[in-house]
Amino acid sequence: MTFSRDNYAFDDPSQKDTRTSSRSDNDTSSNSDVDMSKPFFNPTGLNWFVTGLFVVGDLAGGGIVALPTAIIQADFWTGLIVCMILIAVVSYTAYVLGLSWNILLSTWPEYRHHCRKPYPEIGGRAMGPTCKLLVSICIDVTQFGISVVYLLLASKNIQNMIIAFSNGGNLSFCVLVLIVAACLLPLCFLKSPQDFWWAVVIAMLTTSIAVILIIVGSIIDYSACAPHAQLPPFKITNLFLSMGTLLFSVGGHSAFPTIQHDMKQPKEFTKSVILAFTIMAFMYIPVCIMGYLVYGDSLRDSVIPSIQTVWIQQVINILITIHCILTLTIVFNPLMQEVEDLFKVPQKFGIQRVLVRTGIMIAVVFVAESVPTFGPLLDLVGGSTLTLTSVILPCLFYLYLAAYKKKEEVTGMPGYEPATWRDVFAYNDKPTLIICITIMIIGIVGGGCATFSAIVELTSTQFQMPCYVSAFQHKNTSAITSQTNCCGPMQNIAVFNGTCSAPNLGFYN
């Protein structure tokens, strides 16, 4: 008997089911001693509470500083309603993605060992090997894009701190990108989330403190800025751009199966999802409301420079920068494990892991130096591949896997091929079908519009010359004297009679 993991089928279907006799590519031990009647249990894994903090650390941070701007772009009430709807949508898709991985754990024994790429395995079992490959490519692009955004955001925050604490001194942003990448590279050599759970918990804590400080700083600025706060004229393109930011802020499902697989009891992932998205709702909504009430259309890419109490502004900068650097350890991990699997890199630490992961970091740095604007890039990632992995694919895969499982129970025979679309409609209950199809339509329409708008933004109004081109151009060498974006219609109201940054009155146009 032979079994192909690429084709998910026996050469001889009359032989025993793969679930009791196949060998995993991820593990050299036999699966024949696996008791499939018992739920999967990993005694060295993470409990559901720490896993929930992991999910918060994976999602919150980079998006939260841009979220108030997105709400302003969407005309506040519209944006706030869309934000709450998207939180509910991604909570559901995280839930069904967790159910999908549990179906794999309870059906095929090879997944009870270390699995380098669980999300593509879900796609492969749901819809076949071609889908597995497409999911791998989609996740790689998503994680790569998020890594670039976080690297740019961390570098921008550090540049702001240098300007604030050196009385206008400045260090080239392009040079800072290189320095930050070199400093965080050693963290990327760790194997999997269970090896650096402490880093993500710290990232979650730094984000929580940053949220509190954003609210405190906004309250301090309220009396001077709130009377002058106003919304920009509504534009449909701004609404689509805000969709990209919102999706970036609440989506991050590419890493969820990897995190779930490192749990003691993956069946408890639903608890982790509820905890994580409840925490995120309590983080996001107050920040959005305060940004609208206090600053209005004086907000730009990030809410941080609008906080006019300098020490609060810079502490937030430090906290969000720490978050970005630590969260990159999660964001990078699925991508790096995927590439390592492609090149047959051993799972033990060695020179091959160092070379592969260093090469990926160099590629991320090159893209960051090519597109040194994190706002529109964030919108592009959020509206495209991140929408696929966080909204559309979880529902699609769950419908196919649930149909496969239900068909097996009804017929009493194990399946040797993925479910068909006819099985999807025959073996799923109507409420699940309606919810999943509705969510997929929302993802396709919203993500498509957000992607198109972000491309237009990157190539026109927000275009910046790549670092390796601008380095050879004549530049104004005068130092930037302030990184505080003042409030008011003309962006010139300073709460403490400080110096304002140069206004950008056309930001929303």
N, C-alpha and C positions, 0 to 999 in steps of 0.2 A: 504494500500500500504506500502511495505517495500523496503528499498534500502540498499544494501551492499556496503560499500566503499572498502571492500577488493576484491570483485569480479567485481566491476564496472558494475553491471547489475541489472535490476529489477527482482524481483520474478515474476512479471506479466508485460511483455513488453507492454501490451495494456494501461498501466497507463501513467500518465503524465511524461514528460521528467524530468530527474534529475535537469536540469538547471533552472527549475522554482519552484521546490517543495522540493528538498532534503535539509537536515540539515547537517551542517558541523560538523565534530568531533572537529574542531578547534574553533568553536564559537557556543554559545547556542542560538543565535537569529535566527529567520526564514530567509530563503533566498527569500521568496516569494515577498519581497518588493524591491528586487534588480532590477534596470532597466538595462537589458543586452544590450539595444540598445545604451547605452552611454559608451565610453571608461572608464576604471577604473581610478579613481582619488583619491589619498591619500593626503589630505591637509597638513598633518604633515610630509610628506615624504621628501626625498632628491631630489634636482633638478638634471638634467642630467649632469651638469658640475661637481658638487661635486661627483656624482656617478662615473664619469670618473676617478676622482682622487682616488676614492675608489678602482677601478679596478687596477690602477697603483700601489697603496699601497699594494694590494693583491698579485701582481705578481712580481714587481721589488724589488730587495734588496738582498735576499739570493742567487739568481741565478747569479746576476750581477758580483759578485766577482769571481765566478768560470767560467764565460763565456769565458774570454780570453784564459784560459787553454783549454777549449773545442775546441776553434777555432784552437789553435796550434795543438791539437791532430788530428784534421781533415785535417791538411795540409793547413791551412789558407784560401786559395781561395775557396776550397771545403767547408770548414766550414762556411765561410762568406755567400756563396750562399745558403747553407742549412739553415743557420740562417734566412736569408731574406725570403726564401720559407716558413719556419715554422711560421714566424710572419704573413705572408699572410694567411696561413692555419688556424691558431688559431683565427685570426681576423674574418675569415668567419664562423668558428664553434661557436664563441661567438655570432655572428650575428644571426645564425639560432637557437641557444639555446634561445636567447632573443625572437625570433619570436615564438618559441614553447611555452614559458611561456605566451606570449600574446594570443596565441590560447586558452590556459586553462582559462585565465581571461575572454575571450570573449565568452566562451562556457559553463563553469560550474561556477555557482555563489559562491560556497563555497570557492573558491580560492580568492575571493575579501575580505576575512577576513584574520586574521593572520594565516600563514601557516608555520609550523615548518620545513618542509622538502620539499621544492618546487621541487628540482631536482628529487628525487624519484617519486614524483607525476607526473612529466612529463613522466618519464619512464613507470609508471603504466598506464596512459591514452594512451600512444603511443602503448604499446605492452602487457599490462595485468599485473595482480598482481604479478606474479613470477618475471617479469622484475623489478617491483618496489622494491622488496626485494633485488634482485641482485645489483641494483643501490645503494641502501642504504648501503649494505656491501662494495661495491667498494669505495664509497665516504668516508665511515668511515676509511677504510684502507689508502686511499689517504691522508686525513686530518691528520690522526694519524702519517703517515710517514713524512709529511711536518713539523709537529710540532716537531718531533724528530730532523730533520735536522736543523731547526731554533734554537732549544735549544742548540744543539751542536755548531753551528756556533757562537751564541752569547757568549757561555761559552769560546770558543777558542779565540775570539776577546778580551774578558776581561782578559784572561790569558796573552795574548800578551801585553796588556796595563800594567798589573802588572809587567811583566818582564822589559818593556821599562822604566817605571817610578821608579823602585826600584833598578836600577843598577844590574840587574841579579837575583833579588829575585824571588821566584816562589811559587805558591800555586797550590796544586794538581788540575788537570783538573777535576777529578772525583768529588771532593768536590765542585768545582765551579758550576758544573751542578746542584747539589742540591741547592746551594744558589740562582742561577738564577731562577730556577723553583719556589722556595718559594717566591721570590720577585714578579714574574709576575702572580702568582695565583690570587691575588685579582682582577686584570683586567679581568680575565676570568669569573667573576660572573655577568658581565653585560649581559643584555637579548639578544639584537640583534644589527645589524650594525647601526641602526638609533640612538642607545643609545651611541655610541662611534665614531661617524663620525669624530670628531676632532682628535682622535688618529691616524686614517688612513691617514688623510690629513697631519698630522705632519710626519708620516712615509714616505709618498711620498716626502715631502720636504727634509727630511734628506737624502733620496736616491739621489735626484737631486743634492744636495750639494756634496755628496760623489762622484758622477760621475765627477763633475767639478774638484774636488781635485785629483781624480785619473789621469785625463788628465794633470793637472798642474804638479803633481809629476812626471809623465812619461816624460813630456817635460824637466823638470830639469835633469832627468837621461839620456836624449837622447844622449848627446855628448859622454858620457863615455860608455854607454851600447850598443847603436844601432850598432856601427861598429862590435860588437862581437855577435849580435843576429843571431840565426840560428834556423831552424826547425828540429825537431827530425826525424829519419827515419820513413817513413809512414808505419803504420800497420793497417790492416783492423779492428782489435779489438779495437784500439784507436778510429777509426772513429765511431764504434758502441757505445763506451763509451761516446763520445762527443754528440751523439744523445740524450742520457739520460739527460745530463746536459742542452742541448738546450731545450728539451721538458720541463724540470723542470723550466727553466727560463721564458718560454713564456706561460706555461699552468697553470691554476688555476681556471678552470671553475666550480669546485664543489660549490664554494661560489657565483657564478654569479647570479643564480636565487634568492638566499636569498637577495643579494644586490638589484637586480632589483625589488623585491617585496616591498622593502622599499622606492621606488621612488614615487614621486608625480604622475608622469605619466610614467608607465612602457613601454608604446609604444615608448618613446624617448630613450630607451636603446641603440639603434643603434648609436645615437650621442655619447653616453658615450663610446661605443666600439671604434669608430673611433678616438676619442680624446685620449683614453688610449693607444692604440697600436701605434699611431703616436708618442706620448711622449716616449714610450718604444723604438721605433726604433731609435729616436734621442739620447736616453741614451746608448743603447747597442752597436750600430755600432762603434761610436768613441772609446769607451773603448776597443773593440776588436782589432781595427786597431792599437791603441797605444800599446797595449800589445804585438802584433806581431812585430811591428817595433822596439820597445825599448828592450824588454826582451827575446823574442823568447823562446827557450826551457829551460830557467832558471826559468820560471814560474812553480809553483806547484799547489796545490789545490786551492789557493786563490791568487788574484793579489795583495792584500793589503801588505803582507810582502815584496814584491818586490819593493815597493816604498821606496827609500832610504833616503828621507828627513823625519826624525823621527817624527817631529811634524805633518806633513801632514799625514803620515802613521797612527798615533795614533788618529788624528781627524777623519779620515775615519773609523777607528775601532769603535770609539764612535758612529758615525752616523749610521753605518750599524747595530751595536748592538741595538741602539734605534729602528731602523726599525724592526729588528727581533722580539723584545719584543712587540712592538705595533701591528705588523702584526699578531702575534699569537692570538690577540683578535678576528681577523676575521677567521683565519685558524681553531681555536678551535671551533668556534661557531656552524657550521652545525653539527659537530660530537657531541657536547654536547647537542644540541637540539634533535638530533636523540636518544641519550641514555635517555634523559629526557622523551621523548615520549614513549620509551619502558617501562620505570618504572612509567609512569603516574604521573610525577612530575608536580605540579601546575605551571602555567606561572608566578605567582607572586613570588617575591623573598622570599626565606625562607630557613630553615635548610636543606630541601631535595635537593635544587639546590646546596648548598654548599657541601654537602656530595658527590653527584654524580660527580660534576666537580672536586672536590679534588681527587676522586678516579681515574678519567681519567688522571689527571696530574701525579699521582703516577705511573700509567702504562707507560706514556710517559717517565718519568725519568728512569724507570727500563730498557726500551729498549735502551735509550741513554747511560746508564751505561754498557749495554751489547755490544753495537756496537759503540764505541767511535771514529768513523772515519766518518766525514760528507761528504767527497768527493764521495766515492763509494756508500754510502747510498743515496746521492742525485741522482746519476745516476740510482740507482735501482728504486727509487720512480718515477723519471721522465720517465723511459722506460716502466713501468708496469701500475699501476692503474691510474696514472696521464694521460698517453696517452689515456687510455680508456675514462676517464671523459672529457678530453679536446679536443680530436680529433675524436674518433670513435663514441661514443654514441650521441653527439649533432647532427651529420649528420643523424645517424640512426633514432633517435627519430623524427627529423623534417620531414623526408620522410614519416613516418607513420602518424604523426599528420596532415601534409599538405594533405595527401591522404584522411584521415578521413574527414577533413573540406571540401575538394573539392567534395568528394562523397556526403556529406550531401547537398551541394549546388546544385549539379546536379540532385539528386533524389528528393530533396525537403522533405526528411524524416530524422529526427534525428537518429543517429546511437546509438545502445545500446551495441555494442562490438567494440574493437579496430579494426583498419584497418588490412587487411591481406596483405601478400607480393604481392599477385596479384593486390590488390588495389594500392599498392605503385607504381607498374609499369604502371598501367592504368590511374591513376589520377595525377601523377607528370609530369611536363614537362621534356623533354629530357635533356636540359642543366643542370637543377638542379640535375637530376639523375646522370649524368656523373660526375659533380663536386663532389657530395657527395660520390659516389662510389670510385672515384679516391682518395679522401682524406682518406677514410676508409682503402683502400689498403695500402696507405703510412703509416698510423698509425699502422696497423697490422705488416707490415714487419719491419719498423723502430723501433717500440716499442719492438717487440719480440727480435730483435738482440741486442738492448740496454739492455734489461733485462738480457739476457743470459750473456753478457759481464760483467755487473755489479756484477752478482752472482759470476762469476769466480774471479773477482777482489777482492770482499769482502772475499772470502774463501781462497785466495792464496797470491798474492803479497801485498795487502793492509790490510791483517788480523792483528787485534790488540786484545790483551787479554782483556776480559771484566774487568771492574773496580773492581768488587767484587771478581775476581780471582787474578788480578795483585796486589791488596792491600796486599796479603799474600805472595807475592814473593819477593825475594831479588832484590832491584833496585839500580841503580847508583844514589846516592844522590847529585852528583855535580850539581850546579846550571846552568841553561841555561843562557848564557851570552848575547845572541842576538836573536832577532826574525826577523832580516832583511835578506832576501834571496838575496844574491849578484848575479850580472849578469855575463855573459860570459860563455864560454864552460865548464870551471871548476867551475863555480859559486863562484868565489873568487874576482871579481872586485868590490871594494867598492868605490862609488862615492866620499865620504867625508872621506876616510881613516878610516872608522869605522870598527867595528867587524862584521864579517859575521856569519850567522848561519851555522850549519853543512851542507855540500853539499849533495844532493840526485841525483846523476848523472843517476841513473836507474829509475827515476820517470816515464818516458814514455815507459819503456821497460817491 
